[in-house]
């Protein structure tokens, strides 16, 4: 009896073309970006929580935030999550194709 070959949804060339169009996320290459963002967050955290001037600025920011918080809450309620759902579906589809 002849064995059936596994069904391939996409050829490697088609998958590569799809990746190049940025329809699905690219893997790797984000170490430096993550490192820089983490370093900046660390510096900001040190300034805000480790210095007197930073704590004063944080206190000023909190006072200003209290003025705008109700408006921001309304804006958050207006956000449409349709595009986020579409992006999640694309990622799931990609992962399913990659796993097969």
C-alpha positions in Angstrom: 0.0 0.0 0.0 1.3 3.4 -0.9 1.8 6.0 1.9 0.1 9.3 1.5 2.4 12.3 1.8 1.3 14.9 4.3 -0.8 17.7 2.9 1.1 21.0 2.7 -1.0 24.1 3.0 1.7 26.5 1.7 5.0 26.0 0.0 8.1 27.5 1.7 8.2 30.2 -1.0 4.7 31.2 -0.4 5.3 31.3 3.4 8.4 33.4 2.8 6.5 35.8 0.6 3.8 36.1 3.2 6.4 36.9 5.9 7.9 39.6 3.7 4.6 41.3 3.3 4.5 41.6 7.0 1.1 40.0 7.2 2.5 37.8 10.0 5.1 38.6 12.7 8.8 38.1 12.0 10.8 36.0 14.4 13.9 37.2 16.2 16.1 40.3 15.8 14.5 42.2 18.6 17.1 41.6 21.3 18.7 45.1 21.0 15.4 46.8 20.9 14.3 45.0 24.1 17.7 45.7 25.7 17.5 49.5 25.0 13.8 49.8 26.1 14.7 47.9 29.3 17.7 50.1 30.0 15.6 53.2 29.5 12.9 51.9 31.8 15.5 51.2 34.4 17.0 54.7 34.2 13.5 56.2 34.4 12.6 54.0 37.4 15.8 55.0 39.2 15.2 58.7 38.5 11.5 58.5 39.7 11.9 56.3 42.7 15.6 56.9 43.6 15.9 60.7 43.6 14.1 63.5 45.5 13.6 65.4 42.2 12.1 62.3 40.6 9.7 61.8 43.5 8.6 65.5 43.2 8.0 65.1 39.5 6.0 61.9 40.1 3.9 63.8 42.7 3.3 66.6 40.2 2.4 64.1 37.5 -0.1 62.4 39.8 -1.8 65.7 40.6 -2.1 66.5 36.8 -3.3 62.9 36.1 -6.2 63.4 38.5 -7.5 66.2 36.4 -7.5 64.2 33.2 -8.4 60.7 34.5 -12.2 60.9 33.9 -11.6 62.0 30.2 -9.1 59.2 29.7 -11.5 56.7 31.1 -14.1 57.7 28.5 -11.6 57.5 25.7 -10.6 53.9 26.7 -14.3 52.9 26.6 -14.4 54.1 22.9 -11.6 51.9 21.7 -12.6 49.4 19.1 -11.0 46.0 19.5 -11.8 44.6 16.0 -8.4 45.3 14.6 -6.8 43.6 17.6 -8.9 40.5 17.1 -7.9 40.4 13.4 -4.2 40.6 14.4 -4.7 37.7 16.9 -6.4 35.6 14.3 -3.5 36.2 11.8 -1.0 35.1 14.5 -2.9 32.0 15.4 -3.2 31.1 11.7 0.5 31.6 11.2 1.3 29.4 14.3 -1.0 26.7 13.1 0.7 26.7 9.7 4.1 26.7 11.3 3.2 23.8 13.5 2.1 21.5 10.7 
